Amino acid sequence: MSDAAQPTAAEVRAAAEAVKTALDRHLAAVESRSGEDDPAVYEAFNQLAAAAEAYDELLYDRYDEVTPFEIPSAEDAPPYTGPEEPSALSVLIRRDYAVAEPQRLLAHAQRIEAADDEGSGASGTVHGALGLLFGEFEPDEIASRHKEFGLEEGDSTLWVTVSDEPAEPGEWLEAPFDEADAQRVVCRFDVSAVFDDGPEDDPVPDLDEDLEPLDADR
């Protein structure tokens, strides 16, 4: 990592203070917990883990030193409290992206719009281009070709949760993620840069090579 990209000593110190604050909050939650599976303790645990990970990363980047903190595993998840024989399940997915190359995104959106005889002009803005992109391609295809579309992957997670019975049609559409219950998760898959100790991904190909044709093999 170059000197220009390294965190400052003040940033490392601030991250250390955040860990101390998270430790205090976690202890307070444990001391006042209402039961063995108190959600406040679980939330404080996650906040402490996130603060420790951030501090560990900054400490390594600045001083080439590490801490004894470990990323919590699936074994640290709250105990399962769902039905023994579930009759329904939900798959909850979140994928985060950064718009790393707006011009690449806009170029793809313009090609999509050009193929539509009734183009709306949405390809002229980033938010319009995103609407065109996700309207044209399935989310899994965007995930596999995100660099081609000028996007940069962030964290992603997939939860498989179970229910006592199937939801009624339209029942949860207004707030699809509000009732996600970590204690009904039967399995989950997390992807994050904090787990990746390998080399950086290969650079994105040149835009001209990348844009022809749309249906190129993945």
Rosetta constraint file for C-alpha pairs under 8 A:
AtomPair CA 1 CA 5 HARMONIC 6.45 0.50
AtomPair CA 1 CA 6 HARMONIC 6.75 0.50
AtomPair CA 1 CA 61 HARMONIC 7.50 0.50
AtomPair CA 2 CA 6 HARMONIC 6.47 0.50
AtomPair CA 6 CA 61 HARMONIC 6.06 0.50
AtomPair CA 6 CA 62 HARMONIC 5.83 0.50
AtomPair CA 7 CA 11 HARMONIC 6.08 0.50
AtomPair CA 7 CA 12 HARMONIC 6.94 0.50
AtomPair CA 7 CA 58 HARMONIC 6.40 0.50
AtomPair CA 7 CA 61 HARMONIC 6.83 0.50
AtomPair CA 7 CA 62 HARMONIC 5.86 0.50
AtomPair CA 8 CA 12 HARMONIC 6.52 0.50
AtomPair CA 8 CA 62 HARMONIC 7.08 0.50
AtomPair CA 9 CA 13 HARMONIC 6.18 0.50
AtomPair CA 9 CA 62 HARMONIC 7.31 0.50
AtomPair CA 10 CA 14 HARMONIC 6.07 0.50
AtomPair CA 11 CA 15 HARMONIC 6.21 0.50
AtomPair CA 11 CA 58 HARMONIC 7.69 0.50
AtomPair CA 12 CA 16 HARMONIC 6.28 0.50
AtomPair CA 12 CA 55 HARMONIC 6.60 0.50
AtomPair CA 12 CA 58 HARMONIC 5.75 0.50
AtomPair CA 12 CA 59 HARMONIC 6.10 0.50
AtomPair CA 12 CA 62 HARMONIC 7.65 0.50
AtomPair CA 13 CA 17 HARMONIC 6.30 0.50
AtomPair CA 14 CA 18 HARMONIC 6.24 0.50
AtomPair CA 15 CA 19 HARMONIC 6.40 0.50
AtomPair CA 15 CA 51 HARMONIC 7.06 0.50
AtomPair CA 15 CA 54 HARMONIC 6.77 0.50
AtomPair CA 15 CA 55 HARMONIC 4.99 0.50
AtomPair CA 15 CA 58 HARMONIC 7.72 0.50
AtomPair CA 16 CA 20 HARMONIC 6.48 0.50
AtomPair CA 16 CA 55 HARMONIC 5.95 0.50
AtomPair CA 17 CA 21 HARMONIC 6.26 0.50
AtomPair CA 18 CA 22 HARMONIC 6.10 0.50
AtomPair CA 18 CA 51 HARMONIC 6.21 0.50
AtomPair CA 19 CA 23 HARMONIC 6.08 0.50
AtomPair CA 19 CA 48 HARMONIC 6.50 0.50
AtomPair CA 19 CA 51 HARMONIC 5.24 0.50
AtomPair CA 19 CA 52 HARMONIC 5.79 0.50
AtomPair CA 19 CA 55 HARMONIC 7.32 0.50
AtomPair CA 20 CA 24 HARMONIC 6.37 0.50
AtomPair CA 21 CA 25 HARMONIC 6.31 0.50
AtomPair CA 22 CA 26 HARMONIC 6.05 0.50
AtomPair CA 22 CA 44 HARMONIC 7.20 0.50
AtomPair CA 22 CA 47 HARMONIC 6.44 0.50
AtomPair CA 22 CA 48 HARMONIC 4.91 0.50
AtomPair CA 22 CA 51 HARMONIC 6.98 0.50
AtomPair CA 23 CA 27 HARMONIC 6.19 0.50
AtomPair CA 23 CA 48 HARMONIC 6.24 0.50
AtomPair CA 24 CA 28 HARMONIC 6.14 0.50
AtomPair CA 25 CA 29 HARMONIC 6.12 0.50
AtomPair CA 25 CA 44 HARMONIC 6.40 0.50
AtomPair CA 26 CA 30 HARMONIC 6.20 0.50
AtomPair CA 26 CA 41 HARMONIC 6.59 0.50
AtomPair CA 26 CA 44 HARMONIC 4.88 0.50
AtomPair CA 26 CA 45 HARMONIC 6.11 0.50
AtomPair CA 26 CA 48 HARMONIC 6.99 0.50
AtomPair CA 27 CA 31 HARMONIC 6.07 0.50
AtomPair CA 28 CA 32 HARMONIC 6.22 0.50
AtomPair CA 29 CA 33 HARMONIC 5.71 0.50
AtomPair CA 29 CA 40 HARMONIC 6.20 0.50
AtomPair CA 29 CA 41 HARMONIC 5.21 0.50
AtomPair CA 29 CA 44 HARMONIC 6.83 0.50
AtomPair CA 30 CA 41 HARMONIC 5.82 0.50
AtomPair CA 33 CA 38 HARMONIC 5.83 0.50
AtomPair CA 33 CA 40 HARMONIC 7.29 0.50
AtomPair CA 33 CA 41 HARMONIC 6.74 0.50
AtomPair CA 34 CA 38 HARMONIC 5.80 0.50
AtomPair CA 37 CA 41 HARMONIC 7.74 0.50
AtomPair CA 37 CA 42 HARMONIC 7.70 0.50
AtomPair CA 37 CA 78 HARMONIC 7.05 0.50
AtomPair CA 37 CA 79 HARMONIC 7.71 0.50
AtomPair CA 38 CA 42 HARMONIC 6.74 0.50
AtomPair CA 39 CA 43 HARMONIC 6.13 0.50
AtomPair CA 40 CA 44 HARMONIC 6.13 0.50
AtomPair CA 41 CA 45 HARMONIC 6.02 0.50
AtomPair CA 42 CA 46 HARMONIC 6.36 0.50
AtomPair CA 42 CA 78 HARMONIC 7.26 0.50
AtomPair CA 43 CA 47 HARMONIC 6.28 0.50
AtomPair CA 44 CA 48 HARMONIC 6.13 0.50
AtomPair CA 45 CA 49 HARMONIC 6.19 0.50
AtomPair CA 46 CA 50 HARMONIC 6.14 0.50
AtomPair CA 47 CA 51 HARMONIC 6.16 0.50
AtomPair CA 48 CA 52 HARMONIC 6.08 0.50
AtomPair CA 49 CA 53 HARMONIC 6.16 0.50
AtomPair CA 49 CA 71 HARMONIC 6.75 0.50
AtomPair CA 49 CA 72 HARMONIC 7.15 0.50
AtomPair CA 50 CA 54 HARMONIC 6.24 0.50
AtomPair CA 51 CA 55 HARMONIC 6.21 0.50
AtomPair CA 52 CA 56 HARMONIC 6.03 0.50
AtomPair CA 52 CA 69 HARMONIC 6.55 0.50
AtomPair CA 53 CA 57 HARMONIC 6.20 0.50
AtomPair CA 53 CA 69 HARMONIC 7.37 0.50
AtomPair CA 53 CA 70 HARMONIC 7.78 0.50
AtomPair CA 53 CA 71 HARMONIC 7.08 0.50
AtomPair CA 53 CA 194 HARMONIC 7.54 0.50
AtomPair CA 54 CA 58 HARMONIC 6.31 0.50
AtomPair CA 55 CA 59 HARMONIC 5.92 0.50
AtomPair CA 56 CA 60 HARMONIC 6.18 0.50
AtomPair CA 56 CA 66 HARMONIC 5.87 0.50
AtomPair CA 56 CA 67 HARMONIC 5.88 0.50
AtomPair CA 56 CA 69 HARMONIC 7.61 0.50
AtomPair CA 57 CA 61 HARMONIC 6.18 0.50
AtomPair CA 57 CA 66 HARMONIC 7.86 0.50
AtomPair CA 58 CA 62 HARMONIC 6.01 0.50
AtomPair CA 59 CA 63 HARMONIC 5.64 0.50
AtomPair CA 59 CA 64 HARMONIC 6.68 0.50
AtomPair CA 59 CA 65 HARMONIC 5.92 0.50
AtomPair CA 59 CA 66 HARMONIC 6.52 0.50
AtomPair CA 60 CA 64 HARMONIC 4.14 0.50
AtomPair CA 60 CA 65 HARMONIC 4.67 0.50
AtomPair CA 60 CA 66 HARMONIC 5.62 0.50
AtomPair CA 61 CA 65 HARMONIC 8.00 0.50
AtomPair CA 72 CA 76 HARMONIC 5.97 0.50
AtomPair CA 73 CA 77 HARMONIC 7.46 0.50
AtomPair CA 77 CA 182 HARMONIC 7.76 0.50
AtomPair CA 78 CA 182 HARMONIC 6.83 0.50
AtomPair CA 78 CA 183 HARMONIC 5.77 0.50
AtomPair CA 79 CA 183 HARMONIC 5.89 0.50
AtomPair CA 80 CA 182 HARMONIC 7.97 0.50
AtomPair CA 80 CA 183 HARMONIC 4.67 0.50
AtomPair CA 80 CA 184 HARMONIC 5.59 0.50
AtomPair CA 80 CA 185 HARMONIC 6.86 0.50
AtomPair CA 80 CA 186 HARMONIC 7.44 0.50
AtomPair CA 81 CA 183 HARMONIC 5.46 0.50
AtomPair CA 81 CA 184 HARMONIC 5.93 0.50
AtomPair CA 82 CA 86 HARMONIC 7.60 0.50
AtomPair CA 82 CA 162 HARMONIC 6.75 0.50
AtomPair CA 82 CA 163 HARMONIC 7.22 0.50
AtomPair CA 82 CA 164 HARMONIC 7.83 0.50
AtomPair CA 82 CA 183 HARMONIC 6.83 0.50
AtomPair CA 82 CA 184 HARMONIC 4.87 0.50
AtomPair CA 83 CA 162 HARMONIC 7.65 0.50
AtomPair CA 83 CA 163 HARMONIC 7.36 0.50
AtomPair CA 83 CA 164 HARMONIC 6.44 0.50
AtomPair CA 86 CA 162 HARMONIC 5.98 0.50
AtomPair CA 86 CA 163 HARMONIC 6.02 0.50
AtomPair CA 86 CA 164 HARMONIC 5.72 0.50
AtomPair CA 86 CA 165 HARMONIC 7.48 0.50
AtomPair CA 87 CA 162 HARMONIC 7.65 0.50
AtomPair CA 87 CA 163 HARMONIC 6.66 0.50
AtomPair CA 87 CA 164 HARMONIC 5.95 0.50
AtomPair CA 87 CA 165 HARMONIC 5.53 0.50
AtomPair CA 87 CA 166 HARMONIC 7.13 0.50
AtomPair CA 88 CA 162 HARMONIC 5.78 0.50
AtomPair CA 88 CA 163 HARMONIC 5.11 0.50
AtomPair CA 88 CA 164 HARMONIC 6.46 0.50
AtomPair CA 88 CA 165 HARMONIC 5.38 0.50
AtomPair CA 88 CA 166 HARMONIC 5.14 0.50
AtomPair CA 89 CA 160 HARMONIC 6.87 0.50
AtomPair CA 89 CA 161 HARMONIC 5.54 0.50
AtomPair CA 89 CA 162 HARMONIC 4.16 0.50
AtomPair CA 89 CA 163 HARMONIC 5.63 0.50
AtomPair CA 89 CA 166 HARMONIC 7.52 0.50
AtomPair CA 90 CA 160 HARMONIC 5.84 0.50
AtomPair CA 90 CA 161 HARMONIC 5.24 0.50
AtomPair CA 90 CA 162 HARMONIC 6.20 0.50
AtomPair CA 90 CA 163 HARMONIC 7.64 0.50
AtomPair CA 91 CA 158 HARMONIC 6.90 0.50
AtomPair CA 91 CA 159 HARMONIC 5.72 0.50
AtomPair CA 91 CA 160 HARMONIC 4.68 0.50
AtomPair CA 91 CA 161 HARMONIC 6.44 0.50
AtomPair CA 92 CA 158 HARMONIC 5.61 0.50
AtomPair CA 92 CA 159 HARMONIC 5.05 0.50
AtomPair CA 92 CA 160 HARMONIC 6.46 0.50
AtomPair CA 92 CA 161 HARMONIC 7.74 0.50
AtomPair CA 92 CA 177 HARMONIC 7.59 0.50
AtomPair CA 93 CA 156 HARMONIC 7.55 0.50
AtomPair CA 93 CA 157 HARMONIC 5.87 0.50
AtomPair CA 93 CA 158 HARMONIC 4.49 0.50
AtomPair CA 93 CA 159 HARMONIC 6.50 0.50
AtomPair CA 94 CA 156 HARMONIC 5.46 0.50
AtomPair CA 94 CA 157 HARMONIC 5.45 0.50
AtomPair CA 94 CA 158 HARMONIC 6.56 0.50
AtomPair CA 95 CA 153 HARMONIC 7.78 0.50
AtomPair CA 95 CA 154 HARMONIC 7.03 0.50
AtomPair CA 95 CA 155 HARMONIC 6.27 0.50
AtomPair CA 95 CA 156 HARMONIC 4.27 0.50
AtomPair CA 95 CA 157 HARMONIC 6.63 0.50
AtomPair CA 96 CA 153 HARMONIC 6.24 0.50
AtomPair CA 96 CA 154 HARMONIC 4.77 0.50
AtomPair CA 96 CA 155 HARMONIC 5.62 0.50
AtomPair CA 96 CA 156 HARMONIC 6.09 0.50
AtomPair CA 97 CA 151 HARMONIC 6.05 0.50
AtomPair CA 97 CA 152 HARMONIC 5.31 0.50
AtomPair CA 97 CA 153 HARMONIC 4.66 0.50
AtomPair CA 97 CA 154 HARMONIC 5.13 0.50
AtomPair CA 97 CA 155 HARMONIC 7.94 0.50
AtomPair CA 98 CA 151 HARMONIC 5.64 0.50
AtomPair CA 98 CA 152 HARMONIC 5.00 0.50
AtomPair CA 98 CA 153 HARMONIC 6.56 0.50
AtomPair CA 98 CA 154 HARMONIC 6.97 0.50
AtomPair CA 99 CA 105 HARMONIC 7.96 0.50
AtomPair CA 99 CA 150 HARMONIC 6.28 0.50
AtomPair CA 99 CA 151 HARMONIC 4.80 0.50
AtomPair CA 99 CA 152 HARMONIC 6.37 0.50
AtomPair CA 100 CA 150 HARMONIC 5.66 0.50
AtomPair CA 100 CA 151 HARMONIC 5.26 0.50
AtomPair CA 100 CA 152 HARMONIC 5.72 0.50
AtomPair CA 101 CA 105 HARMONIC 6.54 0.50
AtomPair CA 101 CA 150 HARMONIC 4.50 0.50
AtomPair CA 101 CA 151 HARMONIC 6.61 0.50
AtomPair CA 102 CA 106 HARMONIC 6.07 0.50
AtomPair CA 102 CA 126 HARMONIC 6.75 0.50
AtomPair CA 102 CA 150 HARMONIC 6.30 0.50
AtomPair CA 103 CA 107 HARMONIC 6.04 0.50
AtomPair CA 103 CA 150 HARMONIC 7.56 0.50
AtomPair CA 104 CA 108 HARMONIC 6.46 0.50
AtomPair CA 104 CA 148 HARMONIC 7.62 0.50
AtomPair CA 104 CA 149 HARMONIC 6.05 0.50
AtomPair CA 104 CA 150 HARMONIC 5.07 0.50
AtomPair CA 104 CA 207 HARMONIC 6.77 0.50
AtomPair CA 105 CA 109 HARMONIC 6.29 0.50
AtomPair CA 105 CA 126 HARMONIC 7.50 0.50
AtomPair CA 105 CA 129 HARMONIC 6.74 0.50
AtomPair CA 105 CA 130 HARMONIC 7.65 0.50
AtomPair CA 105 CA 149 HARMONIC 5.08 0.50
AtomPair CA 105 CA 150 HARMONIC 5.08 0.50
AtomPair CA 105 CA 151 HARMONIC 7.58 0.50
AtomPair CA 106 CA 110 HARMONIC 6.08 0.50
AtomPair CA 106 CA 123 HARMONIC 5.99 0.50
AtomPair CA 106 CA 124 HARMONIC 6.86 0.50
AtomPair CA 106 CA 125 HARMONIC 7.35 0.50
AtomPair CA 106 CA 126 HARMONIC 6.66 0.50
AtomPair CA 106 CA 129 HARMONIC 5.83 0.50
AtomPair CA 107 CA 111 HARMONIC 6.45 0.50
AtomPair CA 108 CA 112 HARMONIC 6.32 0.50
AtomPair CA 108 CA 133 HARMONIC 7.66 0.50
AtomPair CA 108 CA 149 HARMONIC 6.76 0.50
AtomPair CA 108 CA 211 HARMONIC 7.24 0.50
AtomPair CA 109 CA 113 HARMONIC 6.11 0.50
AtomPair CA 109 CA 123 HARMONIC 5.14 0.50
AtomPair CA 109 CA 129 HARMONIC 5.07 0.50
AtomPair CA 109 CA 130 HARMONIC 7.66 0.50
AtomPair CA 109 CA 132 HARMONIC 6.03 0.50
AtomPair CA 109 CA 133 HARMONIC 6.20 0.50
AtomPair CA 110 CA 114 HARMONIC 5.94 0.50
AtomPair CA 110 CA 123 HARMONIC 5.28 0.50
AtomPair CA 110 CA 124 HARMONIC 7.71 0.50
AtomPair CA 110 CA 129 HARMONIC 7.84 0.50
AtomPair CA 111 CA 115 HARMONIC 6.45 0.50
AtomPair CA 112 CA 116 HARMONIC 6.93 0.50
AtomPair CA 112 CA 132 HARMONIC 7.18 0.50
AtomPair CA 112 CA 133 HARMONIC 7.76 0.50
AtomPair CA 112 CA 136 HARMONIC 7.58 0.50
AtomPair CA 113 CA 117 HARMONIC 7.98 0.50
AtomPair CA 113 CA 119 HARMONIC 5.28 0.50
AtomPair CA 113 CA 120 HARMONIC 7.49 0.50
AtomPair CA 113 CA 121 HARMONIC 7.55 0.50
AtomPair CA 113 CA 123 HARMONIC 6.88 0.50
AtomPair CA 113 CA 132 HARMONIC 7.63 0.50
AtomPair CA 114 CA 119 HARMONIC 6.68 0.50
AtomPair CA 122 CA 128 HARMONIC 4.49 0.50
AtomPair CA 122 CA 129 HARMONIC 6.13 0.50
AtomPair CA 122 CA 132 HARMONIC 7.49 0.50
AtomPair CA 123 CA 128 HARMONIC 5.54 0.50
AtomPair CA 123 CA 129 HARMONIC 4.60 0.50
AtomPair CA 123 CA 132 HARMONIC 7.28 0.50
AtomPair CA 124 CA 128 HARMONIC 6.97 0.50
AtomPair CA 124 CA 129 HARMONIC 7.02 0.50
AtomPair CA 125 CA 129 HARMONIC 5.98 0.50
AtomPair CA 126 CA 130 HARMONIC 6.17 0.50
AtomPair CA 127 CA 131 HARMONIC 6.40 0.50
AtomPair CA 128 CA 132 HARMONIC 6.38 0.50
AtomPair CA 129 CA 133 HARMONIC 6.10 0.50
AtomPair CA 130 CA 134 HARMONIC 6.13 0.50
AtomPair CA 131 CA 135 HARMONIC 5.92 0.50
AtomPair CA 132 CA 136 HARMONIC 6.10 0.50
AtomPair CA 133 CA 137 HARMONIC 6.17 0.50
AtomPair CA 134 CA 138 HARMONIC 6.74 0.50
AtomPair CA 134 CA 139 HARMONIC 6.86 0.50
AtomPair CA 134 CA 142 HARMONIC 7.69 0.50
AtomPair CA 137 CA 141 HARMONIC 6.27 0.50
AtomPair CA 137 CA 142 HARMONIC 6.44 0.50
AtomPair CA 138 CA 142 HARMONIC 6.43 0.50
AtomPair CA 139 CA 143 HARMONIC 6.14 0.50
AtomPair CA 140 CA 144 HARMONIC 6.33 0.50
AtomPair CA 141 CA 145 HARMONIC 6.12 0.50
AtomPair CA 142 CA 146 HARMONIC 5.23 0.50
AtomPair CA 142 CA 149 HARMONIC 7.73 0.50
AtomPair CA 144 CA 218 HARMONIC 7.74 0.50
AtomPair CA 145 CA 149 HARMONIC 6.68 0.50
AtomPair CA 145 CA 218 HARMONIC 7.36 0.50
AtomPair CA 146 CA 150 HARMONIC 6.47 0.50
AtomPair CA 146 CA 151 HARMONIC 5.07 0.50
AtomPair CA 146 CA 152 HARMONIC 6.56 0.50
AtomPair CA 146 CA 153 HARMONIC 7.25 0.50
AtomPair CA 147 CA 151 HARMONIC 5.24 0.50
AtomPair CA 147 CA 152 HARMONIC 6.23 0.50
AtomPair CA 147 CA 204 HARMONIC 6.26 0.50
AtomPair CA 148 CA 204 HARMONIC 7.16 0.50
AtomPair CA 148 CA 205 HARMONIC 7.86 0.50
AtomPair CA 148 CA 207 HARMONIC 7.93 0.50
AtomPair CA 148 CA 210 HARMONIC 6.40 0.50
AtomPair CA 148 CA 211 HARMONIC 7.89 0.50
AtomPair CA 154 CA 192 HARMONIC 6.82 0.50
AtomPair CA 154 CA 193 HARMONIC 7.52 0.50
AtomPair CA 155 CA 190 HARMONIC 7.61 0.50
AtomPair CA 155 CA 191 HARMONIC 5.63 0.50
AtomPair CA 155 CA 192 HARMONIC 4.56 0.50
AtomPair CA 155 CA 193 HARMONIC 7.04 0.50
AtomPair CA 156 CA 190 HARMONIC 5.91 0.50
AtomPair CA 156 CA 191 HARMONIC 5.16 0.50
AtomPair CA 156 CA 192 HARMONIC 6.62 0.50
AtomPair CA 157 CA 188 HARMONIC 7.10 0.50
AtomPair CA 157 CA 189 HARMONIC 5.56 0.50
AtomPair CA 157 CA 190 HARMONIC 4.40 0.50
AtomPair CA 157 CA 191 HARMONIC 6.21 0.50
AtomPair CA 158 CA 188 HARMONIC 5.44 0.50
AtomPair CA 158 CA 189 HARMONIC 5.17 0.50
AtomPair CA 158 CA 190 HARMONIC 6.58 0.50
AtomPair CA 159 CA 185 HARMONIC 6.39 0.50
AtomPair CA 159 CA 186 HARMONIC 7.86 0.50
AtomPair CA 159 CA 187 HARMONIC 6.23 0.50
AtomPair CA 159 CA 188 HARMONIC 4.45 0.50
AtomPair CA 159 CA 189 HARMONIC 6.72 0.50
AtomPair CA 160 CA 185 HARMONIC 5.59 0.50
AtomPair CA 160 CA 186 HARMONIC 5.84 0.50
AtomPair CA 160 CA 187 HARMONIC 5.51 0.50
AtomPair CA 160 CA 188 HARMONIC 6.12 0.50
AtomPair CA 161 CA 180 HARMONIC 7.77 0.50
AtomPair CA 161 CA 181 HARMONIC 7.52 0.50
AtomPair CA 161 CA 182 HARMONIC 7.92 0.50
AtomPair CA 161 CA 184 HARMONIC 5.26 0.50
AtomPair CA 161 CA 185 HARMONIC 4.26 0.50
AtomPair CA 161 CA 186 HARMONIC 5.82 0.50
AtomPair CA 161 CA 187 HARMONIC 7.52 0.50
AtomPair CA 162 CA 184 HARMONIC 5.76 0.50
AtomPair CA 162 CA 185 HARMONIC 6.67 0.50
AtomPair CA 162 CA 186 HARMONIC 7.14 0.50
AtomPair CA 163 CA 184 HARMONIC 7.68 0.50
AtomPair CA 167 CA 171 HARMONIC 6.31 0.50
AtomPair CA 167 CA 172 HARMONIC 7.70 0.50
AtomPair CA 172 CA 176 HARMONIC 5.12 0.50
AtomPair CA 181 CA 185 HARMONIC 7.01 0.50
AtomPair CA 191 CA 195 HARMONIC 7.33 0.50
AtomPair CA 192 CA 196 HARMONIC 7.06 0.50
AtomPair CA 205 CA 209 HARMONIC 6.69 0.50
AtomPair CA 205 CA 210 HARMONIC 6.32 0.50
AtomPair CA 206 CA 210 HARMONIC 6.20 0.50
AtomPair CA 207 CA 211 HARMONIC 6.16 0.50
AtomPair CA 208 CA 212 HARMONIC 7.30 0.50
AtomPair CA 212 CA 216 HARMONIC 7.35 0.50
